[in-house]
Amino acid sequence: MNILFLSVSTGGGHIKAAETLKDYIMKKYANSRCLIIDTFKYISPVIDKLIVDGYINMINKIPFLYGRLYRLSESSKAIVNLTYGFSSLLSYRLMPLITVFEPSIIVCTHTIPLQMVSHLKKEKLISVPIVAIVTDYVSHPFWKLENVDALIVPHEEVKDEMVRFGIPENIIFPYGIPLSEGFVQKHDRQEILNIFGLEDKLTGLIMGGSLGIRSIRNSFEMLINTKREMQIIVVTGKNTALKNRIENLLKQTKLSKTVRVFGYTNLVPYLMDISDFIITKPGGMTISEALAKELIIFLVSPIPGQEERNSHFLVRNNAALEIKEHEDIDYLLTRILDDVSKKKELQRIARNFSRPYACHDTAVLLRRLANFQ
């Protein structure tokens, strides 16, 4: 089975979903070949810089504008057609790669490369099955494309929404977002606490996605100032400047709480296993990981657009709680963490929403679509 993964590095979730599934397939089907391509980087580093850097700058500096554009794209056929037209023009640049690699199936973890290969299939330049992995808990008109053989979505509600959009029900599979093995397994809490020099007491985890943007510093200051006795773990992702700022703050200020700061790390499954709750922005991948670990989830500062939609989905289904601006964090923590029945209910909901076998189920589907023996 030759699998070509096409993604885009607007945030870490899209690439990570491809990497996770690739790792699983290579272990399960050793005679497979897998290749992950960051699509814009392959087509044109200049285009990649313009689009990816433009996206990151927009959600950092003028998120309201991105939110407006996102909402407009949900209702405007003109924007959908314009995006598809742009993707179609670029799609032909993928042909040398496809010709050389000879994939038996193509998996897209972002809608733009999906639009590209959908167009190539429409033009009869390729004929292999095309599969999309949706990494947010929301549908969007961008996913409604011809010549797509399967859409892997995080939850049944997303499937229902896609069906209402007119996507055929028989190609939508609510298998979940692929999670690496560490998020499916449980690790010994005391052993991990010992490794990190932490105590066996209330532990809060703060994350902000792979880019470590928005909300982390505010969340950190919020927990530092809470009266509640706890220890704090902060993961700043690839934002080294933020990591340095927090570490400098810790050196300059005497704090009553123990704090551990991590940059971009593969230790997140272990950090989640020793945490009682997580404060995070609602990126689809981080949320799926936290649900698999049955963490109590507090959401902050969603990026207007898909993260805002993720937040609405989770809060509406009681799978997470939103921390609003100027909210009394002490009151919120007391209301949730000191109520045993409430904690158990949140953990039960997390179990129901979690899709720990997403990799297995998706790999089986890919094998069937590719006619791999």
Sequence and secondary structure as in RCSB ss.txt:
>XXXX:A:sequence
MNILFLSVSTGGGHIKAAETLKDYIMKKYANSRCLIIDTFKYISPVIDKLIVDGYINMINKIPFLYGRLYRLSES
SKAIVNLTYGFSSLLSYRLMPLITVFEPSIIVCTHTIPLQMVSHLKKEKLISVPIVAIVTDYVSHPFWKLENVDA
LIVPHEEVKDEMVRFGIPENIIFPYGIPLSEGFVQKHDRQEILNIFGLEDKLTGLIMGGSLGIRSIRNSFEMLIN
TKREMQIIVVTGKNTALKNRIENLLKQTKLSKTVRVFGYTNLVPYLMDISDFIITKPGGMTISEALAKELIIFLV
SPIPGQEERNSHFLVRNNAALEIKEHEDIDYLLTRILDDVSKKKELQRIARNFSRPYACHDTAVLLRRLANFQ
>XXXX:A:secstr
 EEEEEE  SSSHHHHHHHHHHHHHHHHSTT EEEEEEHHHHH HHHHIIIIIHHHHHHHH HHHHHHHHHHHHH
 HHHHHHHHHHHHHHHGGGHHHHHHH  SEEEESSHHHHHHHHHHHHTTS  S EEEE  SSS  GGG  TT  E
EE SSHHHHHHHHHTT  GGGEE       HHHHS   HHHHHHHTT  SS EEEEE TTTT SSHHHHHHHHHT
 SS  EEEEE TT HHHHHHHHHHHHHS  SS EEEESS S HHHHHHT SEEEE   HHHHHHHHHTT EEEE 
   TTHHHHHHHHHHHTTS EE  TT  HHHHHHHHHT HHHHHHHHHHHHHH  TTHHHHHHHHHHHHTT  
